[in-house]
Amino acid sequence: MSNQLIEYMKLHLISLQQDADNVQAEMDTYEEMESNEYQALEIEHISLNGQYIATAHLLSVAEDIMAQ
């Protein structure tokens, strides 16, 4: 069961990175960075990056525990 969780977390990291890349690509199409749409995308991008960092940390801890 632990290995399944670790594999899920690895796949989730890939998904988060892909989502963040897609949001960034959409942000790159905007010229007006003060627009509400751009700012909403920026918040989403920050959120996705935070989720990525948290998941990567938890994955690292889980892998360290499993290695013991």
N, C-alpha and C positions, 0 to 999 in steps of 0.2 A: 504494500500500500504506500509506503514512503517513497519508493522509486516512482510510482505513478504520480505522486504529488510533485516530485522534482521535475519529472518530464513535462507535466502540465505547466509548471512555472516557467520552464524553458520556452515552451510554445507561446505562453502568454507574453513573455518578453519580446518575442519576434512580432507578435500581433501589435503590441504597444508601439514598437519601433516603426512598424509599417503605418500605423494610424498617425503617429507623430509626423512621419515623412509626408503623408498625404495632406495633413493640415498645413505643414510648412509650404508644400507646393502650392496649395490654394492661397496661402498668405502672400506668396511671391507674385501672384497675379494682381494684387491690389496696389494701386499707386497712392491712394489716400489712406495713410496709416491712422488717421484720426477718425475714420468711419466706424460706426457701431459694428458693422459686420467684421471688419478687420480686428477690432478689439475683442470681439467674441471669439474669433479664431485664435487670437493670441492667448486668451485665457484657457481655451481648450488645449492648446499646445503646451502651455506651462503645466496644466493638470496631467496630461499624458506623460510628460517628462518626469514629473514627480512620482507618478505611478510606476514608471520604469525604474527609477532609482530605488524606490521602496521594494519592489519585487526583486530586483537584482540583489539587494542587501539580504532579504529573507532567503533567497535561493542560495546565496553564499553561506549563510549560517546553516541552513539545512544540509548542504553538501559537506560542510565541516563536521557537523554532528554525525552524519552517516559514515564519514571516513574514520571515525574513532572506533 
